[in-house]
Amino acid sequence: MRDLTTARLSLRRFTIADVDFVFDMYSRWEVQRFLGLVPRVMTERAEAEERVARYASLEHPVHGVWAVTDAVDGRRLGALLLKPLPASAPETPLPPSGDIEIGWHMHPDAWGHGYASEAARAVLDHAFDSGLARVLAVTRRDNVASQAVARRIGMRNDGSTTKYYNTSCELFSICRP
Ligand SMILES: CC(C)(COP(=O)(O)OP(=O)(O)OC[C@H]1O[C@@H](n2cnc3c(N)ncnc32)[C@H](O)[C@@H]1OP(=O)(O)O)[C@@H](O)C(=O)NCCC(=O)NCCS
């Protein structure tokens, strides 16, 4: 996983120093309400420690979870994900579908500045530069803020699907230009 930069942002690997930020972000209902099959907020700092350890340990040349930070002062803003998209299936953990998804989780203090879209564009460029042919995004039907990010970065709405995550999602896709 390599660092990425944009005009305003630095995207870097998560470290143990990010635990407080991660706990603060994922303990908020406005962040968590559209995430996961049964959305719930983080309640224990240990969950944030586990999450950061998982994000920090990802070793893949293309996939990753990046900490999105302000390029000037290093302020933490959120997370950008590029990872295998789980299929719908009866077993746990869900098997990979063969598709790759992009995702964005921003701290509410960082909403409304175009940071998610700017960071997502950098991750998409990285994905296509690395040889991926297609990237998907799945959102809840009522997650209009997330759908707006997908549209801003040029993704096409392919309607709703039950192919992923054992739930009904609004599907977005983009192919390598
Ligand atoms: C989804 C989420 C990342 C969207 O964040 P966001 O800040 O609205 O998205 P963007 O970074 O694209 O910012 C767009 C907003 O910034 C504004 N903006 C300000 N300056 C801007 C700039 N320089 N460039 C682009 N947009 C700018 C836009 O007008 C827009 O505001 P609006 O929606 O009020 O019109 C955020 O709502 C979130 O983290 N939600 C919780 C987690 C979640 O649901 N993730 C998705 C799971 S599928």
Ligand as a Chemical Component Dictionary entry (heavy atoms), coordinates in Angstrom:
data_LIG
# 
_chem_comp.id                   LIG 
_chem_comp.type                 NON-POLYMER 
_chem_comp.pdbx_formal_charge   0 
_chem_comp.three_letter_code    LIG 
# 
loop_
_chem_comp_atom.comp_id 
_chem_comp_atom.atom_id 
_chem_comp_atom.alt_atom_id 
_chem_comp_atom.type_symbol 
_chem_comp_atom.charge 
_chem_comp_atom.model_Cartn_x 
_chem_comp_atom.model_Cartn_y 
_chem_comp_atom.model_Cartn_z 
_chem_comp_atom.pdbx_ordinal 
LIG C1  C1  C 0 -20.363 9.725  2.602  1  
LIG C2  C2  C 0 -19.516 10.869 3.140  2  
LIG C3  C3  C 0 -18.046 10.472 3.089  3  
LIG C4  C4  C 0 -19.754 12.095 2.240  4  
LIG O1  O1  O 0 -19.008 13.189 2.731  5  
LIG P1  P1  P 0 -19.141 14.628 2.024  6  
LIG O2  O2  O 0 -18.284 15.552 2.761  7  
LIG O3  O3  O 0 -20.580 14.963 1.839  8  
LIG O4  O4  O 0 -18.571 14.317 0.562  9  
LIG P2  P2  P 0 -17.580 15.166 -0.338 10 
LIG O5  O5  O 0 -16.201 15.064 0.146  11 
LIG O6  O6  O 0 -17.798 14.730 -1.746 12 
LIG O7  O7  O 0 -18.042 16.643 -0.138 13 
LIG C5  C5  C 0 -19.127 17.135 -0.863 14 
LIG C6  C6  C 0 -19.693 18.330 -0.183 15 
LIG O8  O8  O 0 -18.655 19.289 0.027  16 
LIG C7  C7  C 0 -19.000 20.521 -0.626 17 
LIG N1  N1  N 0 -17.729 21.133 -1.044 18 
LIG C8  C8  C 0 -17.152 22.185 -0.420 19 
LIG N2  N2  N 0 -15.975 22.449 -0.987 20 
LIG C9  C9  C 0 -15.793 21.555 -1.974 21 
LIG C10 C10 C 0 -14.753 21.317 -2.913 22 
LIG N3  N3  N 0 -13.642 22.068 -2.938 23 
LIG N4  N4  N 0 -14.885 20.283 -3.789 24 
LIG C11 C11 C 0 -15.993 19.516 -3.783 25 
LIG N5  N5  N 0 -17.014 19.689 -2.888 26 
LIG C12 C12 C 0 -16.899 20.704 -2.009 27 
LIG C13 C13 C 0 -19.955 20.104 -1.706 28 
LIG O9  O9  O 0 -20.799 21.181 -2.090 29 
LIG C14 C14 C 0 -20.738 19.024 -1.004 30 
LIG O10 O10 O 0 -21.634 19.561 -0.065 31 
LIG P3  P3  P 0 -23.208 19.251 -0.174 32 
LIG O11 O11 O 0 -23.357 17.754 -0.113 33 
LIG O12 O12 O 0 -23.740 19.952 1.012  34 
LIG O13 O13 O 0 -23.620 19.806 -1.473 35 
LIG C15 C15 C 0 -19.924 11.224 4.592  36 
LIG O14 O14 O 0 -21.274 11.566 4.611  37 
LIG C16 C16 C 0 -19.681 10.071 5.560  38 
LIG O15 O15 O 0 -18.553 9.823  5.991  39 
LIG N6  N6  N 0 -20.763 9.349  5.945  40 
LIG C17 C17 C 0 -20.678 8.280  6.930  41 
LIG C18 C18 C 0 -19.983 7.050  6.415  42 
LIG C19 C19 C 0 -20.677 6.500  5.188  43 
LIG O16 O16 O 0 -21.889 6.389  5.134  44 
LIG N7  N7  N 0 -19.863 6.117  4.203  45 
LIG C20 C20 C 0 -20.340 5.543  2.960  46 
LIG C21 C21 C 0 -20.699 4.129  3.112  47 
LIG S1  S1  S 0 -21.336 3.471  1.576  48 
# 
loop_
_chem_comp_bond.comp_id 
_chem_comp_bond.atom_id_1 
_chem_comp_bond.atom_id_2 
_chem_comp_bond.value_order 
_chem_comp_bond.pdbx_ordinal 
LIG C1  C2  SING 1  
LIG C2  C3  SING 2  
LIG C2  C4  SING 3  
LIG C2  C15 SING 4  
LIG C4  O1  SING 5  
LIG O1  P1  SING 6  
LIG P1  O2  DOUB 7  
LIG P1  O3  SING 8  
LIG P1  O4  SING 9  
LIG O4  P2  SING 10 
LIG P2  O5  DOUB 11 
LIG P2  O6  SING 12 
LIG P2  O7  SING 13 
LIG O7  C5  SING 14 
LIG C5  C6  SING 15 
LIG C6  O8  SING 16 
LIG C6  C14 SING 17 
LIG O8  C7  SING 18 
LIG C7  N1  SING 19 
LIG C7  C13 SING 20 
LIG N1  C8  SING 21 
LIG N1  C12 SING 22 
LIG C8  N2  DOUB 23 
LIG N2  C9  SING 24 
LIG C9  C10 SING 25 
LIG C9  C12 DOUB 26 
LIG C10 N3  SING 27 
LIG C10 N4  DOUB 28 
LIG N4  C11 SING 29 
LIG C11 N5  DOUB 30 
LIG N5  C12 SING 31 
LIG C13 O9  SING 32 
LIG C13 C14 SING 33 
LIG C14 O10 SING 34 
LIG O10 P3  SING 35 
LIG P3  O11 DOUB 36 
LIG P3  O12 SING 37 
LIG P3  O13 SING 38 
LIG C15 O14 SING 39 
LIG C15 C16 SING 40 
LIG C16 O15 DOUB 41 
LIG C16 N6  SING 42 
LIG N6  C17 SING 43 
LIG C17 C18 SING 44 
LIG C18 C19 SING 45 
LIG C19 O16 DOUB 46 
LIG C19 N7  SING 47 
LIG N7  C20 SING 48 
LIG C20 C21 SING 49 
LIG C21 S1  SING 50 
# 
